[in-house]
Amino acid sequence: MHFINGLLARFYPPLNIAFYTHLGGALVRFAGALLFSTWEPHVWIWGTLVGIGSALGAWLLYQDYRGRPFAIVVPVSAVAMVTIALGLSLIFLGERPNGWVWLGVMIALPAIWLTAGGGKPNKARMNSGTREGLLLGLDAD
């Protein structure tokens, strides 16, 4: 879905895409919540906060898709999402991932470099668009 929205972001404002996709998702989730959820206030508050955070991340991601190479944005965003979740689970939940998880992290980092074209970084390759793509890819998650 993010890929299709990324393509749309090249022709329409990313804020509009993020707004309407999250509005549609919110309506579906709201209908499900009415049928299956409890009516405790903290559930609704946390659900709203998560939805706002998700919409903000999507807007940044679509903003990045608009003018940056997908080959950089997609892997950076995906690895950032996994790495952030792993870090938060270590800190707040006390989880201890097994060796396979750490192997995946070690493989993912060079995978970004290879996907982005490999080679030695230099001034010509590290232009402002590439730097901005890397930063927005990280911010999106």
LINDA-V828702 format. One line per field, one symbol per residue. ss: DSSP state (H for helix, E for strand, L for the rest). phi: phi as a letter, one per 30 degrees, with the letter a starting at -180 (. if undefined). A space follows every 10 residues. Layout:
BEGIN
ss = ???
phi = ???
END
This chain:
BEGIN
ss = LHHHHHHHLL LLLHHHHHHH HHHHHHHHHH HHHHHHLLLL HHHHHHHHHH HHHHHHHHHH HHHHHHHLLH HHHHHHHHHH HHHHHHHHHH HHLLLLLLHH HHHHHHHHHH HHHHHLLLLL LLLLLLLHHH HHHHHHHHHL L
phi = .ddddddddd cbdedddddd dddddddddd dddddbcdcd eddddddddd dddddddddd dddddebcde dcdddddddd dddddddddd dccidbdddd dddddddddd ddddddjiid dbdddcdddd dddddddddd c
END
